[in-house]
Every structure is written in structure tokens, then in C-alpha cells.
Amino acid sequence: MAETKLKSKSVDGAEADGVEETHQGKASTVDVAPPPDVIEPDPGLSPEEAEEARKKYLLKRFWISARGYWSRKGDGFAWPCSIGLLIMIGANVGFQYGINRWNRGIFDAIERHDAGTVYYLSAIFLPLVAGSVILVTSQVYVRMMIQRHWRRWLATSLIARWLANGRYYQLNLIGGDHKNPEARISEDLRIATESPVDFVAGVISAFLSASTFIVVLWTIGGALTLPIGGMSITIPGFLVVTAVLYAGITSTTIAVIGRRFVRVSEVKNQVEAEFRYTLTHVRENGESIALLGGEEEERNDLNKTFDNVLHQWAQLAHQYMRTTFVSHGSMLIAPVVPVLLCAPKFLEGSMSLGEVMQAASAFAIVQTAFGWLVDNYPRLADWNACARRVASLMMSLDGLERAEQSDALGRIQHGETGSEAMLSLNDLAVSLDDGTAVVTETRVEIEPGERVLVAGESGSGKSTLVRAISGLWPWGHGSVDFHADRRLFMLPQRPYIPSGTLRRAVAYPNAADAWSLDEIKSALDKVGLGYLNEKLGEEAPWDQILSGGEKQRLAFARLLLHNPDIIVLDEATSALDEKSQDKMMEMVIRELPKVTILSVAHRAELEVYHSRKITLERRKGGAKLVSDIDLVPRKRKRNMLSRFLDSPRSLAKGGTRSGKTALTDSRK
């Protein structure tokens, strides 16, 4: 078989993403290093070998970020806590040795009928136990504190990367293994940071215990001479040899029968995350499902997903049964083996009862140390699966970060206008992350106070163009420039309603107390939601309580409070009837007369509230801007679009809309 390996374009030695934070755990600054370089599989690998190499790299990718907790930019308490934990582990092994020696002394005293020694040893037993208990308790506290701080540090860093530059949204637009990022950040990251601390503490404790008590076994047991066929065979340190052989057999057995544990755990975690996502999806879309009567279909889908979860749990149960068979059998046999081995020496008088009991205790401790893998293999497999899932999300974010820093696919630039224009699109083209064109080169300039309507059939790229303007859609070329002093506010078709009080929902994305109650009530009155004023302080699932029309009205109330310079409306009145829509648009024009508006809408009735209309037409190779007309007379002409329009002289020459406002063409 060919060697499993990855061919790297460059070796990453950069310091991992980091978060500087106070010891209380509140992040003060987020300092994220550049993403690792692209790692490509060796072309000579088979698909199976390439997949295995990918899995190995995922673990490496996890540690590139995770080890930053102990770096210069990590948590200042990481090293002190880690060193303190190591000292406690070593001290506890010392207490274990003291109790082991106590076992020998008490049984030797009982064998000799030495009452004074028995009473003395009985008196010092409680201090020994108390010291060990205090150390173990402190060790647990410090270990869990490291886990808690490490998880907080890494989660803070990962969430910062996830939320930066709209990446949480862009992940939905690209391919990759990053489904259910919320489960990866919460549950998978918890396991990925808890288990390594337990593993390291367990390995160090096992190593120190094994090293200490192997010496005890060697010293007490000495050599064992066995007469075989008239010959004598001497086995030096026979108790140590037996302990090593016994541990080797159990560890090898568990490794063989549990070889599928990692894969089974990985699949189990994936289907669990998918089941949680399906349940969340049903809850978030409960109203639509109920109105359509889709309960039966959702039940069938949930049952199918849950059956897959149960199937994977059954597979995992089989793995647990096999490992439990070995570990439990080992636990029952281990204490008996040293007694049987020491019995001949005790019977012949070369070993005291206390030495036998000390050897039995030491043998059990050594077996526990050597059998650490047997007891923890399931958790190790679970950690592998979770760390890979977290790393998969990290790699998808790496790709987005590299795209932001590279022009390989083309990036839409954002800057400031060089004139009085409030917004300008300069040779703007929008594409998918694979380079496929969505909107071809577009040049538009919007002046302060203009109200521009973007029209076109469904699928012509209107909403994609809006996302590019807002900075959510990064792929393409050209630039989107805003006036230096502008304040932009977006009104999407489905307004986001955060959890908490209604007052917080109205003030979002600012804090709930950013405006006084009177100001918030006034805004609600103006959008026709005054009947909710008495409920501003109530915490409720407002996202489920409010209707689609009420949510869009609430979004307009936010608009009044924030008083921006530019408004981008993406089908922001689609849930309102025509009369309510007219009231909202008239209210915006009345309350914010100087605001610049860019609207995406299908309703022709909205033209009356705009001074200009640009139209996108879907074509092969990407949508194209085909017309730019004035809906009201203008004092000066524009000529920016002449070379981009298909028929620049065939623009609409005027007309009327709803009998309210004359439509004229300023180019005429």
C-alpha cells in the first residue's frame, strides 16, 4: 500500500487564532492569525488513502487553533493551571504510594499480633485518606477549570471568525463539510476541549503510577524460580513481567475489537446533529407547516431521521459491548492474579502477608495505569469524531478567509465615493464561489435623496445584487462605494426578531435601552403597531407571535429609530397589503425626506414612491442591467450607463402610474 500522506504547498507554522481575554473570561480583543495554507492530497493516493489523509489533517487543523490557548496570545492562566494540575497529580501518586506502604504495615502487624503498630497505623490512616481526597478533589476542580477556560477561549475565537464579514451566511452558499455549525460550536467543541485535558491528565497519572508501582512490584516480588522437568527457570521481577503481559493482552484485545469505534462515533455524532437541525427547522417554520397541514410529512421525515440515529446508536452499542466485555473481565481478574502468583512464596515463608497485600495493591494500580486505554478508548474515539467536525468548520472558514485575502476568484471591493454620490457601483459583477456569473458588469451612481427601484423577473439576480451591496456576497469584481459619512440600514424580506423583550426586538441591532420608551412607542405608533406599546417589557417568542406583516412593520419602526442615510429594501413590504404598503412608504418619505432608498420589489405599485427605476434581465452568462429610467423629472442628466445598456435610446419615455405621479424620461 502506498504511504498515506498529504502534499502541502507550504508548511504552516503560524501561531493559531487567539483571543486575549481577562481571567473572568470576557474577551477583550480577538486576534486571529491568517488561516493555514491550502493542503492538497497527493495525486498518487487512492480515494481511500486520500480520505484517511484528510482525516489526519483534520486533527492537525484542530490543534493548529486549539494549542493557541497555551500561546503568548492565549489565556494567561493556562500555564499556571496546567503546571498546578501536574503537581497535584504527582502529589496524589505519592499519597497512593503511602497508602500502599500502609497496607503492608497493617497486615504485617496483624500477622505478628502487634497491637501497638495496628493502633498507630489506624491513627495515621485517616490523614492519609484525607490528604488523598483533598488532592483528588482539587485536581478535579483545576482540570475542569482548564476545560472550561479552554472551551471559552476557543469558542470565542471560532464564533468571532464565524460571525466576521457575514461568513455565517456565506457558509450557506459554498460547498464543504460544515453543516450544522451551531452543533459543532456547542456540543462538538465541548467534547473536543474536555477530552484532551482528561486524556493528558490520565496519561500522566498512569505513567507516574505505573513507574512508581512497577518498582514496588520488582522490589517485593523479586525472582520466581520454577522447576520444569528437572530444571529450574528463574524469572526476575516476575510480578512486573506478568503485569506487562496482562496489560498488553487486554490493550491489544481492546484495540482489535474496537477498531471501528472512531468511525461509528463520527457517524453517530453527524446523524445526531442532523436530527437536532431537523427538529429546529420544524420549530422555526411551525406556522408554515401548520397552515399547509404538513404535520404528517414532517413526522415521516423526523421518524426517518430518528431511525437513522437509533441505528447508529445500535452500532455504537455493539462496540461498547465488546469493549465492556474486555474491561470488566480485566477488572475482575486483575486483583486475583498477584495473590495467586505470590501464594507459593507466602506459603514457603519467603514473603509476609503484608508484602502479599502490598503486591496485590500495587499490581491493581499498575493494571489500572496500563489499562487506561481499555477504559478510555470509547472517549478517545468520540473525541476524534468531534475534533474532526470542529476542524471541518474551521477549514471552511479558512477557505472564506483566504478568499477575502485573495483575488483568485475575484472579490468585490468596498470603498468611498469620490463625489457627492451616496452610492456608486463601479463595473460591479457578481458571481458564485466557483466563478459562475450571476450579474454582469454594472455601473450605477445614486445621488443623495434618490429613491431607486430595482426591478426584474424572478431569478434575475436582484437579491444577489443587494447582498453584494451590503457586503454579504463577496464574489465577483468591481466595487461598491458609499459616501464617507453614510449610515446604511437593511430591511430584508424576513426581518430578524431576536429573543427577549419586544423592546429589544424594536431596538435591534442596538441595545434595548438605546432609545427611551417614549421614542420606541412613538415609532410603533407611526407604523401602526401602537397596540403593542404595553407589551414592550414582556419576554416572549415574538418571532412566533408576530405575523409576517407585523414583523415588517416592526422593521420600519427600527428604521425610524436608527434614522440612516441609505435604506436598502429587499421585498420589505411583501407581507403587507397594498394599503398598508402605501402607508409605510408614505411614512418613510414623510419622516425621512432626505434618505436615499434602494428597493428590490416585484410590485408595480411601488414605482410611485421612487424617483428612478433600473431593470435587470436574466441572460445566458449572467443578468444584465438593460434600462435605467427616471420616474420623475430631474434637473440634470446622467450618462454613466450608455455603454452598458442594450438599447440606450429605447428607454421608456414616460407614462403614469396609478394615476398619482407622472413618469417622464429625463434623457428625452
N, C-alpha and C positions, 0 to 999 in steps of 0.2 A: 504493500500500500504506500502511495506517495505520502510524503511528510505533510501533515496538516499545518498550514501556515498562512499568514497574511502578508501581502506585499504592500508596504506603506510608502507613500510618496515622500513622506518625511517623518522623522521620529518626533513625537510630541513630548516636550519636556517642560511645557509651560505650567505655571502654577495654576491650580484648579480655581474654578469660580469660588469666590469668597464673599462672606458677609461680615462686616465689622459690626459687633453688637455689644451692648452692655451686659454685665453679668446678670441683670434681671431678665435678659432675653429679648429686649426690644431692639430691633435693628436700627442702627443709627445711619449707616450708609451701606449701600450694596456695591461691591467692587467685583465685577465679573470679568474674568480673563477671556481672551479670544478663544473660540471653540477649537478643539483639536483638528488637525489636518485630516483630509479625507483618507480613509483606509479602504483600499480596494482588494478584493480577493485575488489570489494568484490565479491567472488564467489556466494554469495546469492542473488545478484541483478539480475533482469530480464534484457534482452537486452536493453529495453527502458530506464530503470533506470541506467544501466551502461553507456549508451550513454550520458544521462543527467549529470551523474557524471563526465564523460570525459570532457564535455564542461565546467563545472565549474572549473575543474582543469586547463584547458587551460587558463582561465582568471587568475588563480593564477600563472601559469607558466609565463605569460606575465609580471605580476607585480614583480615576483622574480628578473627579469632582469631590468625592467623599473624603479623600485624605486631606483636602484643604482645611478641614476642621482643625487639624494639628499644625497648620502652617502659620506663617507670620501674620497673615490676614485672617486667621481663624479665630475661634473663641479663646480668650485669654485664660480661661480656666481649664482648657482641655488638658494641657500637660500636667499642671498641679494635681488635678483629679486622677489622671491616669497613673502618675507616679504614686500617689497615695493609695490607689487600689492595689498596685503591685506590692507595696509594703504590707498592706493588710493581708494579702494572700500569703505572703511569706511568713508573717507572724502567725497566721492561723495554722499553717503546716507545722510550725514549731509547737503550738498547743496540741496538735494531733499527736506529735511525737511524745509530748509529755504525758498525754493520756495513755498512749501505747506503753510507755515505761511504767505507768501506774498500774496497768493491767498485770504486768509481770510481777511487780512488787506485791500486789494484794494477793495474788494466787500463790505466790511462794510463801507468803506469811501464813495463809490459810493452811497450806500443806505442812508447814512447820508448827502449826498451832501457836503462832506468835501473836498473842492478843495485843500487845503494845503497838506493834507495827501495823496491825489491822486498824486499830483505833486512829493511829496517826495518819495513815493513808486515807482513811474515811474522812478525816477532817480536812485534808487538802483537796479532796475530790471536787467539792462544790466550787472553790475558787478556780480550779482548772476549767470546769464546765462553764462557769460564769464568764471567764475570760474568752473562751472559745465562742460562746453565744454572742457576746458583745462584738467580737471581731467579725463574725459572720453577718450579724445584723448591719453593722457599719459598712461592711463590704457590699451588701445588697443595696444599701442606700446610695453609696457612691457609684456603684455600677449603673443603677437606674438613673442617677443624675447625669452621668455621661451619656447614656442613651437618649435621655430627654433633651439635653442641650445639643447633642449631635443632630438629632432629628430636626429640632427647631432651626439650627443653623443651615442644614442642607435644604430643608423645606422652604425656608425664607429665600434662599438663593434660587431654588428651582422655580418657585412661584414668581419671583421677580423677573426671571428670564421668560417665563410663560406669558406673563401679562405685558411685557415690554413690546412696544411697537405693534400692538394688535396681533401678536403671534398666536394667542389663544384662539383667535378667529382664523388666522391663516392656516393653522393645522388642519382645519376642515377642508381646505382647498388643495392640499397636497397629499401624495401617497406616502405610505410608510406605516411602520408598526407603532402607532401612538394612539390607538383607540382608547376611550375612557381615561383621559388624562387625570380626571379627578380621583379615580380609584388608584391610579399609580402614585399620585402625590400623597394621598391619605394612607391607604392600607398598605400598599406595596412598600412605600418609603418607610413606614413604621417598622415593618419586619426587616427591611434591608439595613436599618440602623440599629435595631435592637439585637439581632442575632450575632453580628460580628463581635460586639462587646462581650456577649455571653461566651462566644467561642474562644476569644483570646483569653478571657479570664479563666475559662475552663481548661484550656490547653496549658496555660502557665501553672495553674493549680495542679493539674495532672502530672506535669513534668516534675515539679518540685516534690510532690508526694511520692511519685514513682522513684525518683532519685534517692530520696531520704529512706524510704522503707525497703528498697532493694538492698541497701547497706545493712539494714536491720535483719533482713532475711538471710543475707550472706553470713552475717556475724553469728546469728543464733543457730541457723541450720548446719553450718559447716558442710562437711562432706558426707556423702552417704555411700556406704560400701555394700554392694550386692553380690552374694555368692551365686555364680552361674556355672553349672557343670564343673565343679571342682576349681573354678577360677573366681577371683574376686575383682569386681569392677567398681572403681571409686568415681563418684560423680561429685566434683567440687561445687559448692553452692547449689545443691540440688533443689532447694526451695525457689531460688531465683530462676533456675532453668525451667522448672515446672511452671512458674508464674508467667514467664515469657512465652513458653509453648502454648499454654492455656489461652493467654490473651491473643496470640497470633491466630489460633484456630478460630476463636469467636469473631475476631475482627475480619478475617478473611471470609468467613461464612456470611457475615452481615453485608460485606461489600459485594459478594456474588449475588446473593438473593435480593439485595436492594438496589441493583444496578439501574433499574428503570425508575427509581424514586424521583430523580430530578425531573425527568420528562413528564411523569404523571403529575407531579406537583405543579409544574409550569402550566400544563393544560388545565388543571383544576382551577388555578388562580384566574386564568383567562376566561373560562366559562362562568365563574362566579362574578367577575367584573361585568360580563355581558348581561348576566341576569339582573344585576343591580341597575345597569343602564336601561334595560327594557322596562323595569318597574318605574324608574324615574321618568322615562319617556311617557309612559301611560299617565302618570300623575300630572305631568306638565301639560299634557294635551287632553285632560279629562273632559273638558267642555265639548271639544270637537268630537271625541269618541262617543260621548253620551248623546249628542244631537244626531249623530249618524247611526246610532244603535250598533256600534261596533264591538260591544262587550264580548260577544261570542268569539269573534275573530281574535280579539286581544287575549281572551282566555286560552284559546288554542295555541297562540304564539307563545304565551307565558308558560303553558304546560310543556310545550316542546322544548323551550329553553331550560326549564327546570328539570325536565327528564335528562337532558344532557348533563346538567350539574350533578344529579344523582348518579348517573352512570360514571362520571369521573370520580365521584366520591367512593363508589364501589371499587373502582380500580385502585384508588389510594388505600382503601381499607384492606385490600389484599396485600399490598406492600407492608402496611402496618402489622398485619397478622404474621407475616414471615419474619419481620424484624423482632416483633414481640416474642415469638417462639424462641429465638436465639437469646435475646436479652434476659427474658425471665428464667429460662433454663440455666443460663450462666449465673444469674443471681442466686439460684437455689443450690447449685453445685459448688460454687466458689468457696463458701465457708467450711465445707466438709473436707475438701481436698487437703489443706495443710494439716488438719487434725489427723487424717489417715496417714499422711506421709511422716508426721512426727511421732506417731504412736509407737513404732518399733524402738526409737531412741528413748522415749519416755519409759517404756516397759523394761528396757535393759538398764535404766538408771542414769544414762548419759545426758538426759535432758529433764529439767524440772517441769512441774506443772505450769509455773509462771511463764517459763520460756515457750511452752507449747501454746499457751493462750496469747502470748505476745506475738508469736509467729503467725497464729491464726488471724489476729487483728491486722498485722502488717500485710499478710497475704491478701486479705479482703480489700485493704486500702490500695495496694498495688493493682489488683484486678479492677477496682473502680477507676483508677487512673488509666490503665491500659484499655479498659472498656469504654472510655469516653466516646469513641467513635460509634460504638454499638448503641449507646444511649442517645446520641445526638445526630446520627445520620439523617433521620427524617427532617429535623430542623435545618440541617445543612442543605438538604435538597430543596426545602421550601425557601430558604434564603437565596439560593441560586436562581430560582424562578423569579422571585420578587426583584432581586437586583437587576436581572436582565430586563424586566419590564420597565423599571425606572430608567435604565440606561437607554432603552429604545426611545423613550420620550426625550431623553437628553440628546440623543443623536438627531432626532427630528428637529429639535430646537437648534442644534448645531448647524443643520442644513439651512435653516432660515437665517441664522446669524451670518453664515458665510455668504448667503445670497445678498444680505444687506450690505456686505462689505465688498462685494464683487460685482463686476459688470458682465459676467459671463452670460447671464440670461437677460441682462438689462434691468435697470432699476429706475423707477420713476423718481425724479428729483423734486424736492420741495424747497422753495426759497421765497424771496420777497420780490414784489413787483418793482420795476424801476420807474414807474409813473404813478399817477393818482388812481390807477385802476385798482379795484378792490380784489379782483381775482382774474388771473390770466392762465390759460392753458396753452403752452408753447410746444408745438409739434408733439402733442401728447398721444401716445399709442399704448393701449392696454393689451396684455397677453396673459396666457395661462403660464403656470410654472414650467411647462415643457416647451414654451416658446410659441404656442398656437395663438394667432392674433384674435382678439375679441373686438377691439375698436382700433381702427387705423388712425393715422396721424390727424390730429385735430388742433386747430388754433382758434381760440376764443378769448375775448377780453370783455370782462364785465365791469362796468363803472359803478361807483358808489350810488346806492339808491335804486339801481336797476332791479327789476323783478323778471327773471328769466325762466321760461318753461322749457324743459327738455322733453320732447315727445318722440314717439316711435313705437312700432309694433312690439309685442312681447318677444323677448329673446334678442332684441337689437343691441343690448349692452348698456342700457340706460343706468340700471342699478350698479353695474360694474364700474361705469364711469364715475358715479357718485362715490363708490368705495375708494376708487383711485384718488379722487379729490380729497377725501377725508384722511387718506394715508393708510387705510386698511388693506388696500390692494397694492402690493409693491412692484409687481412685474410689468415690464414694458419699457418705454423710454420717453424722452421728453421731460417736461417739468410742469409742476403745478405751483404757481406763485401767488402769494397772498400779500395784501398791503401790510406794511410793517406793524401797524397798530391795530390790526384786525382781531376780533374775537369771534370765533366760529362756533356755531351750535347746530347739532344734527338732530333731526326729528325722523326716526325710522318708521316704517310701516307698523311694526310691532314694538311699541315703547316698552322699555325695561322697567319693571316695578320691583324694587328691592324689598327684602323682608324688613319687618319692623313697623314703625308707626306710619300713618298716612302722611304726616308732616314730613317725614324723611323721604317718602316717595315723591312728594311735590318738590322738595328742595334738591333732589338728586341731580347731578353728581356732587353737589356741595353738601355740607353737613346740615342736619335738620335745623340747627339754630342759626344758620347763616342769615335768615330773614326773620323778622318779627312775625308773631301770629297774625297781626292785622294786615301785614303785607301779603302773607300767604292766603289769608281769607279773601282779600281784595282780588288776587289773581284768580282764585277759584270762582268767585262771583262773575268775573268777566268772561270766563269760558263756560258758564252755565253749570258749574258744579258747586254752587253755594250751599246746596243741601248737605254737603259733606263736611261743612265747616265745624260742626260739633263733634266730628269723629277724628279730628286731626291727631289727637293724642292716643288713639286706640292702636294697639298692635294686633294685626290680623293678616291672614293670607290675601292681601289686597290684589295680588296678581290673579287670584282665582275669583275674588268677589266682584271686581270691576269688569264691566263689559268691554268689548273691543272699542266701542265709541267713547266710553268714559275714559279709557286709557289714553286715547288720542287727545281728548280734551285736556286731560291732566298734563300731557306733554306740552300742549300750548300754554298751560299755566306756568310750567317750568320756563318756557321761552320768555314769558313776560318778566319773570323774576330775574333771569340772567341778563336780559336786555343786550343781546350780542350785536355785532356789526354785520355778520353774514349768517344767514339761515339756509341750511340745506334740507329740503323737504323731500323725503323719499316715500311717495304714496302716503303721506302723513294724514290724509283725510279720507282714506279709502273705506274706513268703517263708519263714516258719518253719512247721513242722508244729505241731499242736495241743499236743503235749507240750513242745516247745521253747518255744512261746509262753507256756505256763503257767510254765515255769521263769524266763523273762525277766521276766514281770510280778511273780511272787513275789519274785524277786531285787530288783527295783526297790523294791517295798513294804518289803522287809526292810532293805535297805541305806539307803534314803532315806525313812524313815517319815513325815517331815514335809513331803515335797514335794507340791506341787499339780500335778495332772495334768489335761490336756485332751486327749482322744483322739478321733480320727476313725477309725472302723473299721466293717466290714461284719459281722464275725464275732460272732454272738450269745454265743459262749463268753466273750468279753471282759467281759461285763456283771458277772461275778462279781468282777472286780478293780476295779470302780468303785462309787462311792457315790451316783452321780446320773446320770441319762440325759436328754438333751434331743434332740428329734427334729425334723428339718426335712422339710417336704413340698413337693415341686415343684408350683407352681401357675402359672396364667397371670398375668403381671405380676411374677414373681419368687417364689423359695422362701419359705416362711413357717414360723416356729417354731410347732409345733402342740401340743407337750407337753413338760413338764418334771417328771420324777418322781424321787423318792428311791428308790434301790435298797437302802439300809439306813436304819434309824430315825435321826431327827435330834432334837435337843433343842428346837429352835425352828423355827418355820415361816417360809416365805418367801411374799411376796405380790407380788413385782415383776412377774410375768408375767400377772397376772389379765386385763388389758385387751388382751393380745397373743395369747392363745390362743383357738382357735376354740371349744373346749368345755372351759372351765377346770374344770368339775365332773365331767367324764367321764374323768379321768385314771385310769391303771391303779391298781388297789387292792392289788396285791400278788401273790405267787406265789413260785415257787422257780426257781433257775437251776442246772442241772447237779447238783442235789441238794446244793449246797455252802453257799449263803447265802440266807437268806430275803429276799424283796423286799417291802418294805412302802411304803405311801404316807404320808408324814408329814402330808399335808393331811387325812387321813381323820379 
